[in-house]
Amino acid sequence: MPTMVATALRWFKAIQAAERLALGADYVDSCHMAVNEIGAVLTTKQLRTRAYLLMTIVLLRRVRLHDARASCFTYLADNGVKDHILARWAGHTNVKTTKKWYVKPNVEDLRGAAQTWSGLVMAEGGVREKL
């Protein structure tokens, strides 16, 4: 696990422990990570609202969480993480779902395709001039 992630999780665990201690029996022990101050699981809307607020606070360009998820899986795939691991992490039972919806070609892959196309167009340039 990357150090940054491990540090963030330890920090979050400490915050949860303090909230649990402060609320006592009123704390909801849901056993989930994405919870509010009383331990209840965050809804998708609440999670999105908090993520957008955090993006604003740290001066990041606002991106849809779905796009951020796709960027994450694309990065992992481009850096050698196997397809079945990506699918498992995404919560998919079918690797094809993960590849279809979340793993996108990177800019370098697209640049290579553009150069190939450019070569074809240049090769046929003489034909266009005759038309």
MIZAMAR-726572 format. One record per residue (C-alpha): x, y, z; residue in three letters; residue number from 1. Coordinates in steps of 0.1 Angstrom, whole numbers, plus 5000, padded with zeros to 4 digits. Each point is the difference from the previous one (the first is absolute). Layout:
<sites>
+------+------+------+------+-----+
!   px !   py !   pz ! code ! pos !
+------+------+------+------+-----+
!    X !    Y !    Z !  ALA ! NUM !
...
+------+------+------+------+-----+
</sites>
This chain:
<sites>
+------+------+------+------+-----+
!   px !   py !   pz ! code ! pos !
+------+------+------+------+-----+
! 5000 ! 5000 ! 5000 !  MET !   1 !
! 5014 ! 5034 ! 4991 !  PRO !   2 !
! 5013 ! 5020 ! 5030 !  THR !   3 !
! 4976 ! 5029 ! 4993 !  MET !   4 !
! 4970 ! 4977 ! 5000 !  VAL !   5 !
! 5011 ! 4982 ! 5032 !  ALA !   6 !
! 5005 ! 5034 ! 5017 !  THR !   7 !
! 4966 ! 5013 ! 4990 !  ALA !   8 !
! 4983 ! 4968 ! 5012 !  LEU !   9 !
! 5018 ! 5002 ! 5034 !  ARG !  10 !
! 4989 ! 5036 ! 5003 !  TRP !  11 !
! 4964 ! 4992 ! 4990 !  PHE !  12 !
! 5000 ! 4971 ! 5025 !  LYS !  13 !
! 5011 ! 5023 ! 5028 !  ALA !  14 !
! 4973 ! 5025 ! 4991 !  ILE !  15 !
! 4974 ! 4972 ! 5000 !  GLN !  16 !
! 5012 ! 4988 ! 5035 !  ALA !  17 !
! 4996 ! 5035 ! 5014 !  ALA !  18 !
! 4965 ! 5004 ! 4985 !  GLU !  19 !
! 4991 ! 4965 ! 5014 !  ARG !  20 !
! 5013 ! 5009 ! 5034 !  LEU !  21 !
! 4981 ! 5034 ! 5000 !  ALA !  22 !
! 4967 ! 4985 ! 4990 !  LEU !  23 !
! 5002 ! 4967 ! 5020 !  GLY !  24 !
! 4970 ! 4978 ! 4994 !  ALA !  25 !
! 4986 ! 5025 ! 4975 !  ASP !  26 !
! 5028 ! 4993 ! 4975 !  TYR !  27 !
! 4989 ! 4977 ! 4972 !  VAL !  28 !
! 5026 ! 4973 ! 4995 !  ASP !  29 !
! 4994 ! 4993 ! 4963 !  SER !  30 !
! 5035 ! 4985 ! 4993 !  CYS !  31 !
! 5002 ! 5022 ! 4968 !  HIS !  32 !
! 5027 ! 5026 ! 4991 !  MET !  33 !
! 4978 ! 5026 ! 4985 !  ALA !  34 !
! 4979 ! 5011 ! 5030 !  VAL !  35 !
! 4989 ! 5033 ! 5015 !  ASN !  36 !
! 5008 ! 5013 ! 5035 !  GLU !  37 !
! 4975 ! 4976 ! 5017 !  ILE !  38 !
! 5013 ! 4969 ! 4981 !  GLY !  39 !
! 4971 ! 4997 ! 4975 !  ALA !  40 !
! 5009 ! 4991 ! 4965 !  VAL !  41 !
! 5001 ! 5030 ! 4976 !  LEU !  42 !
! 4976 ! 5000 ! 4971 !  THR !  43 !
! 5013 ! 5005 ! 4965 !  THR !  44 !
! 4988 ! 5036 ! 5000 !  LYS !  45 !
! 5017 ! 5007 ! 5034 !  GLN !  46 !
! 5033 ! 4985 ! 4988 !  LEU !  47 !
! 4999 ! 5020 ! 4967 !  ARG !  48 !
! 4992 ! 5032 ! 5019 !  THR !  49 !
! 5029 ! 4994 ! 5024 !  ARG !  50 !
! 5024 ! 4991 ! 4972 !  ALA !  51 !
! 4991 ! 5032 ! 4981 !  TYR !  52 !
! 5005 ! 5021 ! 5031 !  LEU !  53 !
! 5034 ! 4985 ! 5005 !  LEU !  54 !
! 5009 ! 5006 ! 4964 !  MET !  55 !
! 4991 ! 5037 ! 5005 !  THR !  56 !
! 5019 ! 5003 ! 5033 !  ILE !  57 !
! 5033 ! 4985 ! 4985 !  VAL !  58 !
! 4995 ! 5020 ! 4968 !  LEU !  59 !
! 4996 ! 4970 ! 4977 !  LEU !  60 !
! 4980 ! 5001 ! 4968 !  ARG !  61 !
! 4966 ! 4985 ! 5007 !  ARG !  62 !
! 4996 ! 4967 ! 4983 !  VAL !  63 !
! 4972 ! 4975 ! 5001 !  ARG !  64 !
! 5008 ! 4971 ! 5024 !  LEU !  65 !
! 4992 ! 4975 ! 4973 !  HIS !  66 !
! 5027 ! 5017 ! 4978 !  ASP !  67 !
! 5025 ! 4999 ! 5029 !  ALA !  68 !
! 4992 ! 4963 ! 5004 !  ARG !  69 !
! 5007 ! 4994 ! 4963 !  ALA !  70 !
! 5032 ! 5019 ! 5003 !  SER !  71 !
! 5011 ! 4979 ! 5029 !  CYS !  72 !
! 4993 ! 4967 ! 4982 !  PHE !  73 !
! 5017 ! 5012 ! 4968 !  THR !  74 !
! 5031 ! 5010 ! 5020 !  TYR !  75 !
! 5001 ! 4966 ! 5018 !  LEU !  76 !
! 4995 ! 4981 ! 4967 !  ALA !  77 !
! 5027 ! 5021 ! 4982 !  ASP !  78 !
! 5023 ! 4992 ! 5029 !  ASN !  79 !
! 4997 ! 4962 ! 4999 !  GLY !  80 !
! 4971 ! 4991 ! 5023 !  VAL !  81 !
! 4984 ! 4969 ! 4986 !  LYS !  82 !
! 4965 ! 5002 ! 4986 !  ASP !  83 !
! 4985 ! 4975 ! 5026 !  HIS !  84 !
! 5014 ! 5021 ! 5028 !  ILE !  85 !
! 4985 ! 5032 ! 4985 !  LEU !  86 !
! 4966 ! 4983 ! 4997 !  ALA !  87 !
! 5001 ! 4988 ! 5035 !  ARG !  88 !
! 5009 ! 5034 ! 5013 !  TRP !  89 !
! 4972 ! 5016 ! 4980 !  ALA !  90 !
! 4975 ! 4975 ! 5014 !  GLY !  91 !
! 4993 ! 4984 ! 4967 !  HIS !  92 !
! 4996 ! 4963 ! 4993 !  THR !  93 !
! 5009 ! 5004 ! 4963 !  ASN !  94 !
! 5033 ! 5014 ! 4989 !  VAL !  95 !
! 4985 ! 5012 ! 4968 !  LYS !  96 !
! 4978 ! 5024 ! 5019 !  THR !  97 !
! 5030 ! 5016 ! 5017 !  THR !  98 !
! 5019 ! 5003 ! 4967 !  LYS !  99 !
! 4970 ! 5014 ! 4981 !  LYS ! 100 !
! 4989 ! 5027 ! 5024 !  TRP ! 101 !
! 5031 ! 5009 ! 5020 !  TYR ! 102 !
! 5033 ! 4993 ! 4982 !  VAL ! 103 !
! 5005 ! 5027 ! 4973 !  LYS ! 104 !
! 5029 ! 5003 ! 4975 !  PRO ! 105 !
! 5026 ! 5025 ! 5012 !  ASN ! 106 !
! 5012 ! 5030 ! 4981 !  VAL ! 107 !
! 5032 ! 4982 ! 4988 !  GLU ! 108 !
! 4979 ! 4972 ! 4985 !  ASP ! 109 !
! 4978 ! 5025 ! 4982 !  LEU ! 110 !
! 5031 ! 5019 ! 4988 !  ARG ! 111 !
! 5014 ! 4969 ! 4984 !  GLY ! 112 !
! 4967 ! 4993 ! 4982 !  ALA ! 113 !
! 5000 ! 5037 ! 4988 !  ALA ! 114 !
! 5035 ! 4996 ! 4986 !  GLN ! 115 !
! 4990 ! 4968 ! 4982 !  THR ! 116 !
! 4970 ! 5018 ! 4985 !  TRP ! 117 !
! 5022 ! 5029 ! 4990 !  SER ! 118 !
! 5023 ! 4977 ! 4981 !  GLY ! 119 !
! 4971 ! 4986 ! 4980 !  LEU ! 120 !
! 4987 ! 5035 ! 4992 !  VAL ! 121 !
! 5035 ! 5012 ! 4989 !  MET ! 122 !
! 5005 ! 4969 ! 4979 !  ALA ! 123 !
! 4967 ! 5007 ! 4981 !  GLU ! 124 !
! 5007 ! 5037 ! 4998 !  GLY ! 125 !
! 5010 ! 4997 ! 4964 !  GLY ! 126 !
! 4968 ! 4983 ! 4992 !  VAL ! 127 !
! 4980 ! 5029 ! 5014 !  ARG ! 128 !
! 5019 ! 5026 ! 4980 !  GLU ! 129 !
! 4991 ! 4981 ! 4968 !  LYS ! 130 !
! 4963 ! 5000 ! 5008 !  LEU ! 131 !
+------+------+------+------+-----+
</sites>
